[in-house]
């Protein structure tokens, strides 16, 4: 059975892969500096989501354990 956690982790990893692939594809076609900045922001944003998905549950568990 696939859990919600597995879906979010794989979905965020897919988002990083797709945004990086699209940025690379359009970079090979030629982009302006503004488009480069947008592509970099998209890739960094998707990496941030992937990190947040993996880190936040651990922090919430640690906070809950410290309260007990």
Backbone torsions as a table, in degrees:
resi	resn	phi	psi	omega
1	UNK	NA	138.7	179.6
2	UNK	-92.5	126.5	-179.1
3	UNK	-90.4	167.5	178.2
4	UNK	-63.6	-36.4	179.2
5	UNK	-63.4	-43.5	178.2
6	UNK	-62.1	-42.1	179.4
7	UNK	-62.7	-43.0	-179.1
8	UNK	-68.9	-38.7	179.2
9	UNK	-66.8	-46.7	179.4
10	UNK	-69.0	-35.5	177.6
11	UNK	-64.5	-41.6	179.3
12	UNK	-69.8	-35.9	176.0
13	UNK	-65.7	-39.2	176.6
14	UNK	-64.0	-37.2	178.5
15	UNK	-63.5	-40.6	177.5
16	UNK	-63.6	-45.5	-179.2
17	UNK	-61.8	-46.0	-177.9
18	UNK	-68.5	-44.3	-179.1
19	UNK	-66.4	-37.9	176.6
20	UNK	-66.4	-41.1	178.5
21	UNK	-64.7	-42.2	178.9
22	UNK	-67.3	-40.5	178.5
23	UNK	-62.6	-42.5	178.4
24	UNK	-65.4	-40.0	179.1
25	UNK	-62.3	-49.7	-178.8
26	UNK	-71.2	-27.1	175.1
27	UNK	-65.7	-37.3	179.6
28	UNK	-68.9	-23.3	177.7
29	UNK	-84.6	-17.1	-179.5
30	UNK	106.4	123.3	-179.4
31	UNK	-132.2	152.9	174.8
32	UNK	-79.7	165.8	177.7
33	UNK	-57.8	-35.2	178.4
34	UNK	-67.0	-39.5	177.1
35	UNK	-67.6	-36.1	175.4
36	UNK	-60.5	-43.1	179.5
37	UNK	-63.9	-41.0	177.8
38	UNK	-65.0	-41.0	178.5
39	UNK	-65.4	-41.7	178.5
40	UNK	-63.9	-40.0	178.2
41	UNK	-64.8	-38.9	179.4
42	UNK	-65.5	-43.9	179.9
43	UNK	-66.9	-45.7	178.8
44	UNK	-63.9	-36.8	177.3
45	UNK	-64.4	-42.9	179.8
46	UNK	-68.9	-35.1	175.4
47	UNK	-65.9	-38.8	177.5
48	UNK	-61.9	-40.5	177.4
49	UNK	-63.8	-43.9	-179.6
50	UNK	-62.8	-40.3	178.2
51	UNK	-67.7	-42.9	-178.9
52	UNK	-62.5	-39.6	179.8
53	UNK	-62.2	-34.8	-176.7
54	UNK	-88.4	-25.6	-174.5
55	UNK	-93.2	-41.9	-174.0
56	UNK	-58.1	-43.2	179.3
57	UNK	-60.3	-36.9	179.0
58	UNK	-65.9	-41.4	179.3
59	UNK	-65.9	-38.7	179.6
60	UNK	-66.1	-39.2	178.0
61	UNK	-66.0	-40.0	179.9
62	UNK	-65.5	-40.2	178.3
63	UNK	-66.4	-39.8	179.9
64	UNK	-66.5	-37.6	179.5
65	UNK	-69.7	-34.2	-178.9
66	UNK	-72.5	-25.7	179.3
67	UNK	-73.8	-30.2	-176.9
68	UNK	-76.7	NA	NA
